[in-house]
Amino acid sequence: MTLALEIVFWLACALIVWTQVGYAVALGVLARVFARTRASASAPRESSLPHLSLIVAAHDEQEVIAAKVNNSLALDYPRELLEVIVACDGCTDETAARAGDAGADLVLELPRGGKIQAQDAAVRQSHGEIVAFSDANALWEPDAARILAGAFEDPEVGYACGQVRFVRAAAATGAADGATADAGAPNQEGVYWRYELAVRGLESRLSSITAGNGAIYATRRETYIVVDPIMGHDLSLPFNMVKRGLRAVYVPGARAEEKMVPSLAGEFARKRRMMSHTWPIVLRGGMLSPRGYSPGYALMILSHRLLRYGTAALHAIALVANIALVALEGSRAHPVYVVTLDLQIALLLAAALAGVLPIRPLLIARYYVLTTASLAAGWWDWVRHGTEATWEAAEGTR
């Protein structure tokens, strides 16, 4: 009994350490040794720029849509090669009118069907060789479209995502990002996001990324994939592109920014909602099938997606096994298991204390605990009542 518990405990711990730390370290080593030399994506010459359709799916975004359209039209991209499309997903406010007044080339007023269906409708109406996508609250830097389009000069690339930087709601545009956000802010998303972008860059150098983001990404029009409306593009498109023999790449020079959810409760709710869309992709959307993956990319999917999404279960297994090991042995329990149990309890206590003493180590502990819990909460939501295709803007991000 004790031996079985020890195996379960150490296996759970090893998988947690691998997916959270070891994987990134291994990528860094492999990238130094095996990564093919690839030129960084840069803005192509104007004579070779493709026609680009920039699509913004919006639901009741009247407060920000004009600024988004103005930002899109101000991009350093030839106007005759740029098409701005706003796909209004069952809007009940002035989103459509304000998008048209701001100069959008095409405004689609659609019945409520969710973000994916709005994007599908816009792609059908678009004319660009490249179809790019963005959120209504995400503002692109002037050269972002040129640099993003430059990734497709490589014929192997079917999907490219840029770098999204999160700014505090009170920060001036461009004044702060995940790296410079207030260390005492309740939501420590910036810490996680810097780590995630570093891992994404290594994945891109070695093979293909395992996930993108909704603020700034693009595909070739002919390789655009229609997915189940409850399955977002961020996770579905990269691995599906790989299955089709194409690469999904990260282009850090193509930058956008959007407001961060100000509170940790809001961040928990956002990640919980995201995970309710993620689990269908993982369990029945094709991610689990290795068909079309290279061995290296299959290991990436296992390490950075499947194990990471299972982290809540792994932590629960490690804690229960650790408690059992200490309880069964009583005063004869091995000191190692007493220490590991103390460490797990300390993590939970640190998360609880962050509400009283908001210093950065405690805030990071609380962020980690709650966002890990959101993985399980999203799974529970999906199992209990399924996932709606529609979505609402996250609190405080407009």
LOMARTI-950312 format. One record per residue (C-alpha): x, y, z; residue number from 1. Coordinates in steps of 0.1 Angstrom, whole numbers, plus 2048, in hexadecimal, padded with zeros to 3 digits. Example, Ala and Ser with C-alpha at 12.3 -4.5 7.8 and 13.67 -1.06 7.14 Angstrom:
% LOMARTI-950312
+------+-------+-----+-----+
! east ! north !  up !   k !
+------+-------+-----+-----+
!  87B !   7D3 ! 84E !   1 !
!  889 !   7F5 ! 847 !   2 !
+------+-------+-----+-----+
This chain:
% LOMARTI-950312
+------+-------+-----+-----+
! east ! north !  up !   k !
+------+-------+-----+-----+
!  800 !   800 ! 800 !   1 !
!  81B !   819 ! 80A !   2 !
!  830 !   811 ! 7EB !   3 !
!  812 !   816 ! 7D4 !   4 !
!  80B !   838 ! 7E5 !   5 !
!  82F !   842 ! 7E1 !   6 !
!  82F !   83A ! 7BC !   7 !
!  80F !   84D ! 7B7 !   8 !
!  81C !   86B ! 7CB !   9 !
!  83D !   86E ! 7BA !  10 !
!  82E !   869 ! 797 !  11 !
!  815 !   885 ! 79D !  12 !
!  830 !   89C ! 7AA !  13 !
!  847 !   894 ! 78D !  14 !
!  82C !   89B ! 773 !  15 !
!  824 !   8BC ! 784 !  16 !
!  848 !   8C7 ! 785 !  17 !
!  84D !   8BC ! 761 !  18 !
!  82F !   8CF ! 752 !  19 !
!  835 !   8EE ! 767 !  20 !
!  85C !   8F1 ! 766 !  21 !
!  86E !   8D3 ! 757 !  22 !
!  85D !   8D6 ! 735 !  23 !
!  868 !   8FA ! 730 !  24 !
!  88C !   8F2 ! 73B !  25 !
!  88D !   8D4 ! 723 !  26 !
!  880 !   8EA ! 707 !  27 !
!  89B !   904 ! 70E !  28 !
!  8B6 !   8E9 ! 70C !  29 !
!  8A8 !   8D9 ! 6EC !  30 !
!  8A4 !   8FB ! 6DC !  31 !
!  8C9 !   902 ! 6E0 !  32 !
!  8D3 !   8E1 ! 6D2 !  33 !
!  8B9 !   8D8 ! 6B7 !  34 !
!  8A5 !   8F6 ! 6AD !  35 !
!  8A7 !   8FE ! 688 !  36 !
!  8B3 !   921 ! 681 !  37 !
!  896 !   935 ! 675 !  38 !
!  895 !   95A ! 66D !  39 !
!  87F !   96D ! 684 !  40 !
!  85F !   979 ! 674 !  41 !
!  862 !   99C ! 669 !  42 !
!  84D !   9B4 ! 655 !  43 !
!  84E !   9A9 ! 630 !  44 !
!  855 !   9C2 ! 614 !  45 !
!  836 !   9D6 ! 60A !  46 !
!  836 !   9C6 ! 5E8 !  47 !
!  833 !   9A3 ! 5F7 !  48 !
!  818 !   9AB ! 611 !  49 !
!  7FA !   994 ! 60E !  50 !
!  7D6 !   9A1 ! 60F !  51 !
!  7CC !   99E ! 634 !  52 !
!  7AA !   99D ! 643 !  53 !
!  7A9 !   9A6 ! 668 !  54 !
!  78A !   997 ! 679 !  55 !
!  77D !   9A3 ! 69A !  56 !
!  760 !   98E ! 6AA !  57 !
!  74D !   9A4 ! 6C2 !  58 !
!  72F !   9A1 ! 6D9 !  59 !
!  723 !   9C1 ! 6E9 !  60 !
!  744 !   9D3 ! 6E5 !  61 !
!  737 !   9F6 ! 6E0 !  62 !
!  750 !   A05 ! 6F9 !  63 !
!  76F !   9F9 ! 6E7 !  64 !
!  766 !   9F0 ! 6C3 !  65 !
!  76D !   A13 ! 6B4 !  66 !
!  78F !   A13 ! 6C4 !  67 !
!  796 !   9F0 ! 6B7 !  68 !
!  78C !   9FA ! 693 !  69 !
!  7A0 !   A1A ! 695 !  70 !
!  7BE !   A06 ! 6A1 !  71 !
!  7BA !   9ED ! 685 !  72 !
!  7B8 !   A08 ! 66A !  73 !
!  7D7 !   A19 ! 678 !  74 !
!  7EC !   9FA ! 673 !  75 !
!  80B !   9FF ! 65E !  76 !
!  7FC !   9E9 ! 642 !  77 !
!  7F2 !   9F5 ! 620 !  78 !
!  7CD !   9FF ! 622 !  79 !
!  7C5 !   9EF ! 601 !  80 !
!  7D2 !   9CE ! 60E !  81 !
!  7C0 !   9D0 ! 630 !  82 !
!  79C !   9C6 ! 636 !  83 !
!  78D !   9CC ! 658 !  84 !
!  76F !   9B7 ! 661 !  85 !
!  75A !   9B9 ! 681 !  86 !
!  744 !   99B ! 687 !  87 !
!  729 !   9A5 ! 69F !  88 !
!  71D !   986 ! 6B2 !  89 !
!  6F9 !   98E ! 6BC !  90 !
!  702 !   9B1 ! 6C8 !  91 !
!  6E6 !   9C3 ! 6DB !  92 !
!  6F9 !   9E4 ! 6DE !  93 !
!  709 !   9FD ! 6C5 !  94 !
!  727 !   9E7 ! 6BC !  95 !
!  71D !   9E4 ! 697 !  96 !
!  715 !   A09 ! 692 !  97 !
!  735 !   A14 ! 6A3 !  98 !
!  74A !   9FB ! 690 !  99 !
!  73C !   A08 ! 66F ! 100 !
!  740 !   A2D ! 679 ! 101 !
!  764 !   A26 ! 682 ! 102 !
!  76B !   A19 ! 65F ! 103 !
!  76A !   9F3 ! 660 ! 104 !
!  768 !   9E5 ! 63D ! 105 !
!  74E !   9CC ! 645 ! 106 !
!  737 !   9C9 ! 663 ! 107 !
!  724 !   9A8 ! 666 ! 108 !
!  705 !   9A8 ! 67D ! 109 !
!  700 !   984 ! 686 ! 110 !
!  6E9 !   971 ! 69D ! 111 !
!  6F9 !   966 ! 6BE ! 112 !
!  70D !   947 ! 6B7 ! 113 !
!  72E !   94D ! 6C9 ! 114 !
!  750 !   959 ! 6C0 ! 115 !
!  75A !   93C ! 6AA ! 116 !
!  73B !   93E ! 694 ! 117 !
!  73F !   963 ! 690 ! 118 !
!  763 !   95E ! 685 ! 119 !
!  758 !   943 ! 66D ! 120 !
!  73F !   95A ! 65D ! 121 !
!  759 !   976 ! 65A ! 122 !
!  772 !   95F ! 649 ! 123 !
!  757 !   955 ! 630 ! 124 !
!  752 !   97A ! 627 ! 125 !
!  777 !   983 ! 628 ! 126 !
!  78E !   988 ! 60A ! 127 !
!  7B1 !   987 ! 619 ! 128 !
!  7CB !   96C ! 612 ! 129 !
!  7D3 !   96E ! 637 ! 130 !
!  7B6 !   970 ! 651 ! 131 !
!  7C1 !   97F ! 672 ! 132 !
!  7AD !   980 ! 692 ! 133 !
!  7AC !   997 ! 6B0 ! 134 !
!  796 !   99E ! 6CE ! 135 !
!  783 !   9BF ! 6D0 ! 136 !
!  797 !   9CB ! 6EE ! 137 !
!  7B9 !   9C2 ! 6E0 ! 138 !
!  7CD !   9DE ! 6D0 ! 139 !
!  7E9 !   9D5 ! 6B7 ! 140 !
!  80A !   9E7 ! 6B4 ! 141 !
!  80E !   9F9 ! 692 ! 142 !
!  825 !   9DF ! 682 ! 143 !
!  813 !   9C0 ! 691 ! 144 !
!  800 !   9B7 ! 671 ! 145 !
!  81E !   9B9 ! 65B ! 146 !
!  833 !   9A4 ! 672 ! 147 !
!  817 !   98A ! 677 ! 148 !
!  813 !   988 ! 651 ! 149 !
!  838 !   983 ! 64E ! 150 !
!  835 !   961 ! 65F ! 151 !
!  823 !   954 ! 641 ! 152 !
!  840 !   959 ! 629 ! 153 !
!  84A !   937 ! 636 ! 154 !
!  833 !   91F ! 622 ! 155 !
!  834 !   906 ! 63F ! 156 !
!  822 !   91F ! 657 ! 157 !
!  7FC !   91B ! 659 ! 158 !
!  7F6 !   92E ! 67A ! 159 !
!  808 !   94B ! 68B ! 160 !
!  800 !   95C ! 6AC ! 161 !
!  810 !   97C ! 6B9 ! 162 !
!  819 !   988 ! 6DC ! 163 !
!  7FD !   995 ! 6F1 ! 164 !
!  807 !   9AB ! 70E ! 165 !
!  7EF !   9B1 ! 72B ! 166 !
!  7EC !   9D4 ! 73A ! 167 !
!  7DC !   9DE ! 75A ! 168 !
!  7BA !   9EF ! 756 ! 169 !
!  7C8 !   A0F ! 765 ! 170 !
!  7E8 !   A0F ! 750 ! 171 !
!  7EC !   A25 ! 732 ! 172 !
!  7EC !   A13 ! 711 ! 173 !
!  80F !   A05 ! 70B ! 174 !
!  81A !   A0F ! 72E ! 175 !
!  81B !   9ED ! 73E ! 176 !
!  81A !   9C9 ! 736 ! 177 !
!  81D !   9A8 ! 748 ! 178 !
!  842 !   9AF ! 74F ! 179 !
!  83C !   9D0 ! 760 ! 180 !
!  81A !   9CB ! 770 ! 181 !
!  816 !   9D5 ! 795 ! 182 !
!  826 !   9B9 ! 7AA ! 183 !
!  80A !   9BE ! 7C4 ! 184 !
!  7ED !   9BB ! 7AC ! 185 !
!  7D4 !   99F ! 7B5 ! 186 !
!  7D6 !   98F ! 793 ! 187 !
!  7F9 !   981 ! 78C ! 188 !
!  7F1 !   977 ! 768 ! 189 !
!  810 !   98A ! 75C ! 190 !
!  827 !   972 ! 76D ! 191 !
!  817 !   954 ! 75D ! 192 !
!  814 !   965 ! 73B ! 193 !
!  83A !   96D ! 739 ! 194 !
!  841 !   948 ! 740 ! 195 !
!  828 !   93C ! 726 ! 196 !
!  836 !   953 ! 70B ! 197 !
!  859 !   947 ! 712 ! 198 !
!  84D !   923 ! 70F ! 199 !
!  83A !   92B ! 6EF ! 200 !
!  859 !   93A ! 6E0 ! 201 !
!  86D !   91B ! 6E6 ! 202 !
!  851 !   905 ! 6D8 ! 203 !
!  850 !   91A ! 6B9 ! 204 !
!  876 !   917 ! 6B4 ! 205 !
!  875 !   8F1 ! 6B7 ! 206 !
!  855 !   8E8 ! 6A6 ! 207 !
!  833 !   8F9 ! 6AA ! 208 !
!  821 !   909 ! 6C7 ! 209 !
!  806 !   8F6 ! 6DA ! 210 !
!  7EF !   914 ! 6DF ! 211 !
!  7EA !   938 ! 6D3 ! 212 !
!  7D6 !   956 ! 6E0 ! 213 !
!  7B7 !   968 ! 6D5 ! 214 !
!  7C6 !   98C ! 6D3 ! 215 !
!  7DC !   988 ! 6B5 ! 216 !
!  7DE !   96A ! 69E ! 217 !
!  7DA !   961 ! 679 ! 218 !
!  7D7 !   945 ! 661 ! 219 !
!  7D8 !   941 ! 63B ! 220 !
!  7B4 !   944 ! 62D ! 221 !
!  7B7 !   922 ! 61C ! 222 !
!  7C3 !   911 ! 63C ! 223 !
!  7A9 !   920 ! 653 ! 224 !
!  798 !   904 ! 667 ! 225 !
!  774 !   904 ! 671 ! 226 !
!  771 !   8F6 ! 694 ! 227 !
!  755 !   8EE ! 6AC ! 228 !
!  746 !   90F ! 6B8 ! 229 !
!  74E !   906 ! 6DC ! 230 !
!  772 !   8FF ! 6D4 ! 231 !
!  787 !   91F ! 6D2 ! 232 !
!  7A2 !   927 ! 6B8 ! 233 !
!  7BD !   92C ! 6D3 ! 234 !
!  7C1 !   907 ! 6DA ! 235 !
!  7B0 !   8F7 ! 6BC ! 236 !
!  7C3 !   907 ! 69F ! 237 !
!  7E8 !   900 ! 6A8 ! 238 !
!  7E6 !   8DB ! 6AC ! 239 !
!  7CE !   8D7 ! 68F ! 240 !
!  7E6 !   8EA ! 679 ! 241 !
!  801 !   8D2 ! 683 ! 242 !
!  7EB !   8B4 ! 67B ! 243 !
!  7E8 !   8C3 ! 658 ! 244 !
!  80D !   8C4 ! 653 ! 245 !
!  811 !   8EA ! 65A ! 246 !
!  822 !   8FD ! 676 ! 247 !
!  813 !   913 ! 690 ! 248 !
!  82B !   92E ! 69B ! 249 !
!  82F !   949 ! 6B5 ! 250 !
!  839 !   96B ! 6A7 ! 251 !
!  844 !   981 ! 6C5 ! 252 !
!  84B !   99F ! 6B0 ! 253 !
!  825 !   9A2 ! 6A7 ! 254 !
!  818 !   9B3 ! 6C7 ! 255 !
!  7F6 !   9BB ! 6D5 ! 256 !
!  7EA !   9C6 ! 6F7 ! 257 !
!  7CA !   9C2 ! 70A ! 258 !
!  7BE !   9C9 ! 72E ! 259 !
!  7C4 !   9AF ! 748 ! 260 !
!  7A8 !   9A3 ! 75E ! 261 !
!  7AE !   9B8 ! 77D ! 262 !
!  7A2 !   9A0 ! 798 ! 263 !
!  7AD !   97C ! 79F ! 264 !
!  788 !   972 ! 7A3 ! 265 !
!  783 !   97F ! 780 ! 266 !
!  7A1 !   96D ! 773 ! 267 !
!  795 !   94D ! 783 ! 268 !
!  773 !   951 ! 772 ! 269 !
!  784 !   958 ! 750 ! 270 !
!  79B !   93A ! 752 ! 271 !
!  77E !   924 ! 75E ! 272 !
!  76A !   92E ! 740 ! 273 !
!  788 !   928 ! 729 ! 274 !
!  78D !   906 ! 737 ! 275 !
!  768 !   8FD ! 731 ! 276 !
!  770 !   903 ! 70C ! 277 !
!  792 !   8F1 ! 70F ! 278 !
!  787 !   8CF ! 71D ! 279 !
!  771 !   8C7 ! 6FE ! 280 !
!  790 !   8CF ! 6E8 ! 281 !
!  7A6 !   8B8 ! 6FD ! 282 !
!  78E !   89B ! 701 ! 283 !
!  77B !   89A ! 6E0 ! 284 !
!  789 !   8B5 ! 6CA ! 285 !
!  7A7 !   8A1 ! 6BC ! 286 !
!  7C3 !   8AC ! 6D3 ! 287 !
!  7C7 !   88A ! 6E3 ! 288 !
!  7CB !   879 ! 6C2 ! 289 !
!  7F0 !   877 ! 6B9 ! 290 !
!  7E8 !   873 ! 694 ! 291 !
!  7FB !   88D ! 681 ! 292 !
!  812 !   896 ! 69D ! 293 !
!  838 !   892 ! 69C ! 294 !
!  845 !   880 ! 6BB ! 295 !
!  854 !   8A1 ! 6C7 ! 296 !
!  833 !   8B4 ! 6C3 ! 297 !
!  820 !   898 ! 6D3 ! 298 !
!  837 !   89C ! 6F2 ! 299 !
!  830 !   8C2 ! 6F1 ! 300 !
!  80B !   8BC ! 6F1 ! 301 !
!  80E !   8A3 ! 70E ! 302 !
!  825 !   8B9 ! 722 ! 303 !
!  817 !   8DC ! 71D ! 304 !
!  7F2 !   8D4 ! 718 ! 305 !
!  7E6 !   8B3 ! 725 ! 306 !
!  7FB !   8B1 ! 744 ! 307 !
!  7F6 !   8D6 ! 74B ! 308 !
!  7D1 !   8D4 ! 749 ! 309 !
!  7D2 !   8B6 ! 760 ! 310 !
!  7E6 !   8C9 ! 77A ! 311 !
!  7C9 !   8CD ! 792 ! 312 !
!  7C3 !   8A8 ! 793 ! 313 !
!  7E9 !   8A1 ! 797 ! 314 !
!  7EA !   8B9 ! 7B5 ! 315 !
!  7CC !   8A8 ! 7C5 ! 316 !
!  7DC !   886 ! 7C0 ! 317 !
!  7FD !   892 ! 7CE ! 318 !
!  7EC !   8A1 ! 7ED ! 319 !
!  7D6 !   883 ! 7F4 ! 320 !
!  7F2 !   86A ! 7F0 ! 321 !
!  809 !   880 ! 806 ! 322 !
!  7EF !   882 ! 822 ! 323 !
!  7EA !   85C ! 820 ! 324 !
!  80F !   855 ! 822 ! 325 !
!  813 !   86B ! 841 ! 326 !
!  7F3 !   85E ! 851 ! 327 !
!  7FB !   839 ! 84B ! 328 !
!  81E !   83C ! 85A ! 329 !
!  815 !   854 ! 877 ! 330 !
!  833 !   85E ! 88B ! 331 !
!  848 !   846 ! 875 ! 332 !
!  841 !   85A ! 856 ! 333 !
!  85F !   861 ! 841 ! 334 !
!  86B !   885 ! 845 ! 335 !
!  86A !   88B ! 820 ! 336 !
!  844 !   885 ! 81F ! 337 !
!  83F !   89C ! 83D ! 338 !
!  852 !   8B7 ! 82B ! 339 !
!  840 !   8B3 ! 80A ! 340 !
!  81E !   8B4 ! 81C ! 341 !
!  829 !   8D3 ! 82E ! 342 !
!  833 !   8E3 ! 80D ! 343 !
!  811 !   8DB ! 7FE ! 344 !
!  7FF !   8E9 ! 81C ! 345 !
!  815 !   908 ! 81B ! 346 !
!  80C !   90F ! 7F7 ! 347 !
!  7E7 !   90E ! 800 ! 348 !
!  7EC !   924 ! 81F ! 349 !
!  801 !   93D ! 80A ! 350 !
!  7E4 !   93F ! 7F1 ! 351 !
!  7CB !   945 ! 80E ! 352 !
!  7E1 !   960 ! 81E ! 353 !
!  7E5 !   974 ! 7FE ! 354 !
!  7C3 !   984 ! 804 ! 355 !
!  7CF !   992 ! 825 ! 356 !
!  7F4 !   998 ! 81D ! 357 !
!  7F6 !   9A1 ! 7F7 ! 358 !
!  81B !   99C ! 7F2 ! 359 !
!  828 !   98D ! 7D1 ! 360 !
!  832 !   96A ! 7DC ! 361 !
!  810 !   965 ! 7ED ! 362 !
!  7FE !   974 ! 7CF ! 363 !
!  810 !   95D ! 7B7 ! 364 !
!  807 !   93F ! 7CE ! 365 !
!  7E2 !   94A ! 7CD ! 366 !
!  7E3 !   94F ! 7A8 ! 367 !
!  7F2 !   92C ! 7A3 ! 368 !
!  7D9 !   91B ! 7BA ! 369 !
!  7BA !   92B ! 7AC ! 370 !
!  7C4 !   928 ! 787 ! 371 !
!  7CC !   904 ! 78D ! 372 !
!  7AA !   8FF ! 79D ! 373 !
!  79A !   910 ! 77F ! 374 !
!  7A6 !   8F2 ! 76A ! 375 !
!  790 !   8DB ! 77E ! 376 !
!  774 !   8F4 ! 781 ! 377 !
!  773 !   8F8 ! 75B ! 378 !
!  772 !   8D2 ! 757 ! 379 !
!  755 !   8D0 ! 770 ! 380 !
!  741 !   8EB ! 75E ! 381 !
!  745 !   8D9 ! 73D ! 382 !
!  73B !   8B7 ! 74B ! 383 !
!  71E !   8C5 ! 75F ! 384 !
!  70D !   8DA ! 744 ! 385 !
!  723 !   8DB ! 725 ! 386 !
!  732 !   8FB ! 716 ! 387 !
!  720 !   917 ! 705 ! 388 !
!  72E !   925 ! 6E4 ! 389 !
!  727 !   949 ! 6EF ! 390 !
!  73D !   95D ! 705 ! 391 !
!  73D !   97D ! 71A ! 392 !
!  75A !   996 ! 71E ! 393 !
!  76F !   990 ! 73D ! 394 !
!  76A !   9A8 ! 75A ! 395 !
!  77F !   9C8 ! 759 ! 396 !
!  78F !   9C2 ! 737 ! 397 !
!  77C !   9DC ! 723 ! 398 !
+------+-------+-----+-----+
